[in-house]
Amino acid sequence: SIYHNNLVNNAIQVYASDSVNAWDDGYPSGGNYWSNYNGTDLYNPYHNATGSDGIGDTPLVLDASNADNYPLMGVFSDFNATSKYHVQTVCNSTISEFQFNGAAIRFNVSGENGTSGFCRICLSTSLINGTYKVFVDDVEVPYTLLPFSNNTHNYLYFTYDHSTHKVAIIPELPSLAIFPLLMMAMLLAIVYRRKYCNDNL
């Protein structure tokens, strides 16, 4: 099994000598990134639904016995968020300065000006769960929660115009969680105000 590799700008990307190999990990994990793959990403073959998912719509055929059935549309990266949890991306941008601060994920993306960028990010629900807000340069952008997300992993897909950007993925607090925080803030403000008034009598 050969998958989640980045094969870039080789005269011959691979050579399989009289062997049959598995060049992907199935769907939605995917296969490899091939810089010479010229397929499209216009629909979701697993659910037969319209929409990009970071995986090519057609296989990359290597020879009569070998094919990557789910070629990646961008470079595959695997980041250590913690000693236990990883964050995996498929992205056609260069990713740098990845960090997880215990609540939010932040990283930089860069690419050739005038082109379109995309990022598919796989998050363990044990690392960050619930709904999310995605920001590019402090501006919230829409994202798609891909339909193969499940109770262990969420897959987010979002796009942007290329240059150099700062990306942040932050969990959105549910309203039931926000209410106690607002009450606590109001109580602290009242206590502070009373203390301030007493100190100035």
C-alpha positions in Angstrom: 0.0 0.0 0.0 1.5 3.3 -1.1 -0.5 6.5 -0.3 -0.2 10.0 1.2 3.0 10.7 -0.6 3.8 13.8 -2.7 5.3 12.9 -6.1 6.4 16.2 -7.7 8.1 17.0 -11.0 9.8 13.7 -11.7 10.5 12.7 -15.3 9.0 9.3 -14.4 6.8 9.7 -11.2 6.9 5.9 -10.4 7.9 2.7 -11.9 6.2 -0.6 -10.9 8.1 -3.7 -12.0 5.7 -6.7 -12.6 3.8 -5.9 -9.4 0.3 -4.9 -8.4 0.2 -2.3 -5.7 -2.5 -0.4 -3.8 -1.9 3.2 -4.6 -4.6 4.7 -2.4 -6.2 4.2 1.1 -9.7 4.2 -0.3 -12.2 7.0 0.0 -12.1 9.5 1.7 -8.5 9.1 2.9 -7.3 9.2 -0.7 -4.1 8.2 -2.5 -1.1 10.4 -3.4 -0.5 13.8 -4.8 0.8 13.7 -8.4 2.1 16.9 -9.8 1.3 15.7 -13.4 -2.3 14.7 -12.6 -4.6 16.9 -14.8 -8.0 15.6 -13.6 -10.8 17.7 -12.1 -12.5 17.9 -8.7 -16.1 18.8 -9.4 -18.1 16.1 -7.6 -17.9 13.7 -4.7 -17.7 10.2 -6.1 -18.4 8.5 -2.8 -21.8 10.1 -2.4 -22.2 10.9 -6.1 -22.9 14.5 -5.1 -21.7 17.8 -6.6 -18.9 19.5 -4.8 -15.2 19.5 -4.4 -13.5 17.3 -1.7 -9.8 17.5 -2.5 -9.8 14.2 -4.4 -9.7 13.9 -8.2 -12.8 12.7 -9.9 -11.0 10.1 -12.1 -8.2 7.6 -11.3 -4.6 8.2 -12.3 -3.7 5.1 -14.3 0.0 4.1 -14.0 -0.1 0.9 -16.1 -2.4 -1.9 -16.8 -2.1 -3.3 -13.3 -1.7 -0.1 -11.2 -3.8 3.0 -10.6 -4.3 5.5 -7.9 -8.1 5.5 -7.7 -8.3 8.6 -5.5 -5.5 11.0 -6.4 -5.2 14.0 -4.2 -5.7 17.5 -5.7 -3.1 19.1 -3.4 -0.1 18.2 -1.3 -0.7 16.0 1.6 0.6 17.1 5.0 0.5 15.6 8.5 1.0 17.8 11.5 1.4 16.9 15.1 -1.2 19.0 17.0 -0.4 17.2 20.2 1.6 14.1 21.2 -1.6 12.1 20.6 -3.5 13.8 17.8 -2.6 14.7 14.2 -4.1 17.1 11.8 -4.0 16.2 8.1 -4.4 18.5 5.2 -4.7 18.3 1.4 -3.9 21.7 0.1 -2.7 23.3 -3.1 -0.9 26.0 -1.1 2.4 25.9 0.8 1.5 25.6 4.5 3.8 27.0 7.2 3.9 27.9 10.9 1.3 25.3 11.9 0.3 25.5 15.6 -2.4 24.3 17.9 -2.8 26.3 21.1 -5.2 24.0 22.9 -8.3 25.6 21.4 -7.6 26.9 17.9 -5.6 25.8 14.9 -3.5 28.4 13.0 -1.3 28.3 10.0 -0.1 30.3 7.0 -0.9 29.5 3.4 0.8 30.9 0.3 0.6 30.4 -3.4 1.0 32.2 -6.7 -1.0 35.4 -6.9 -4.0 35.2 -9.2 -4.7 31.5 -8.7 -7.3 29.9 -6.5 -6.3 28.1 -3.3 -8.1 25.3 -1.4 -7.6 23.4 1.8 -9.2 20.2 3.0 -8.4 19.7 6.7 -9.1 16.5 8.8 -9.7 17.2 12.5 -10.1 14.6 15.2 -13.3 15.2 17.1 -11.3 14.5 20.3 -9.1 17.4 19.4 -11.7 20.0 18.4 -15.4 19.1 18.2 -18.6 20.8 17.3 -19.1 23.6 14.8 -16.3 25.8 13.6 -15.4 29.3 12.4 -12.8 29.6 9.7 -10.9 32.8 9.2 -8.6 33.9 6.5 -6.7 37.1 7.5 -9.2 37.6 10.3 -12.1 37.6 7.9 -14.6 34.7 8.4 -15.0 32.6 5.3 -17.6 29.9 4.5 -16.5 26.3 4.6 -18.1 22.9 3.7 -18.3 20.1 6.3 -17.8 17.2 3.9 -20.4 14.5 4.1 -18.1 11.7 5.0 -17.3 13.4 8.4 -18.2 11.1 11.3 -18.1 10.8 15.1 -14.3 10.5 15.1 -13.2 12.9 12.4 -14.5 16.1 10.7 -13.4 17.1 7.2 -13.6 20.8 6.4 -13.1 22.2 2.9 -12.6 25.9 2.1 -11.2 28.1 -0.7 -9.5 31.5 -1.0 -7.6 33.6 -3.6 -3.9 32.9 -3.5 -1.3 35.2 -2.0 0.0 34.8 1.6 -2.7 34.4 4.3 -3.1 33.6 7.9 -5.7 30.9 8.5 -7.4 30.2 11.9 -9.9 27.5 12.7 -11.7 28.1 15.9 -14.5 26.1 17.6 -17.8 28.0 17.8 -19.2 28.0 21.3 -22.8 26.8 21.4 -25.3 29.3 22.8 -25.7 27.2 26.0 -22.0 27.6 26.6 -22.0 31.3 25.9 -24.7 32.2 28.3 -22.8 31.2 31.5 -19.7 33.1 30.2 -21.8 36.2 29.7 -23.3 35.9 33.2 -19.8 35.5 34.7 -18.6 38.6 32.8 -21.6 40.6 34.1 -21.0 39.5 37.7 -17.3 40.4 37.5 -18.2 43.8 36.1 -20.7 44.4 38.9 -18.2 43.3 41.6 -15.5 45.5 40.1 -17.9 48.5 39.9 -18.9 48.1 43.5 -15.3 47.8 44.6 -14.4 50.8 42.6 -17.3 52.8 44.1 -16.4 51.7 47.7 -12.8 52.7 47.2 -13.7 56.1 46.1 -16.2 57.0 48.9 
